[in-house]
Amino acid sequence: MEIRQADSRHPDFLMLKEKLEDFLDGEYKNYDTPRREYRKGDEDIDLTAVYIAYDNDAPIAISGFKMKDPTTAELKKVFVLPERTGGGIATNLVSLVENAAKSAGAESIVLKTGKPLRSAISLYLRLGYEFTPGYPPYQNDETAICMKKSLE
């Protein structure tokens, strides 16, 4: 496996981001959630850094972050193709993002996941994230699970 840095307009990132959105649409199908609004808001997402994991030049996973303010980063778009989960790829990507965010001046990193995504919640807890109140635009979404981790 090789991880490459890219930008949020890279074709491999966009392709896997679309697979992530399709996956999330399926996971949230039985929930009343503003997913359509989030998805529309992410169409032109401009992330500070994006990482793409490859296996034999085939893109298999993504992650990235954006700076919410000068000292807070937001972890975004963590996704591993379902057939490739369980091999530590997400852990490696999140660690890479955390280090990059810290280098960019972040003292903490936040994320939003959701109630149906139990394996993601477990991953983030194992990586030292703690539950935190919802932040905009997720503060009124009953399915949103927001988490935070100190990078200091």
N, C-alpha and C positions, 0 to 999 in steps of 0.2 A: 504494500500500500504506500502511496505517495500523497502528501498533502501539499497543495499549491495555493498561494494567495492569489486572489483575483479581485475584480470589482463586481458590484451588484448588477451589472449589465452583461456579464459574461454569459454566453449561451448555455454552458453546462450548469451554471448556477440557476439561470432562469428555468431550464428544463426540470431540474430537481425541485426547485421552489414550486413549480406547477404540480409535480407529483405529491409534494407535501400538502399543498392546498386540497388536492383531490382526496388524499388520505384523511385530512382533518374534516372535510365535508362528510365523509362516511362515519367518522367517529362521533360527530356531533349531530347526526341525523335525528336523534330522539330528544334533542335538547332545544329549548327556546333560547337562542343566542343571536347576537348581532354579527355572526360570522360574515355575512355578505358585506356589511359595512367595513369590517376589518380587511377583508380580501380586496375590496375596492381601494381602500387606503394604502394597501401594499403594492398596488400595481406599479408605481414609480418609486419604490423604496430605494433610498440611497444610503447604503451602509458605509460606515467608516472603514471596515475591512470585512472581507469575505474569504472563506477558506473552502476549498473543494477537495475531497478525498477521492483518489483514483485507484483502481485496481487494473493493472495492464491497460492504462489509458482510458478506461471506462469510468465515468463519474459515478460514485456510489454514495456520497454523503456530502452535506453542506453545513455550514454554520457561519455566523457573522455577528457583528455588533455595530451599534451606533451610539454616539455620545448623546445622552439626554440633556446633560448640562456639563460644565467643565470638570466635575468630579464624579459623575455617575454615568456608567455605560449601561446599555440594554442589550442583553443576549438575544439574538434573533435567528430564526429559521434553522434551528437544529433539526436535521433530518438525515436518517440513514435508510437506504432502501430496505424494505421489510425483510427481504431475503438475506440481508447482510447484518442484521442486528445481532447483538450479543457478543460481538468480538472486540469490544472496547473502542470502537471507532468514535462513537459519540463522546466518550470520556476524553479521548485524545483531542478532538475538535474543541470541546468546551475549555479544556486546559489551555490550548493554544489561543483561543479567544480571550480568556481571562488575562493571560500574559500580555497580549497585544493591547488590551484595554488599559491595563496598568501602565504600560509604556506610553499610552496616549494621555495619561494623567488621571485616569479613573481611580478613585479610592474605594468605590463599591460598584457592584454590577447587579442589575435587577433583571427579572424575566417574567413573562406571563406564559403560563401553561393552562391546562384546563382539567376540570373534574374527570372527564372520560379518559384522560391520558395518564393512567396510574403508573405505567412503567417510566414515563418521563418524570413524574413527581418523585418516584423512588430514586431515580438516577440523580436528580438535583439534590435530594436530601443526603445521599451518599457522598456527594461532592461538596457538602458543607453549606448549601443554601438553606435559608430559613424562611418560613412564611412571613409575609409582610402585607399590610393593607393594600388594596387595589390602588393603582395609580392611573391617571388619564392615558388612554380612553377606556380603561377596563374597570374603573371604580364602581360602575353600576351593573356590571355583567355578573350574574349569579353563578355562571359556570367558570369564571376566571379564577385561577389560582396564581397569585403573585408571590414571588420569592426574591430574596436578596442575599448577597454575600459580600463581606468585606474583602477587599483586595490588599489591605495593608498588612 
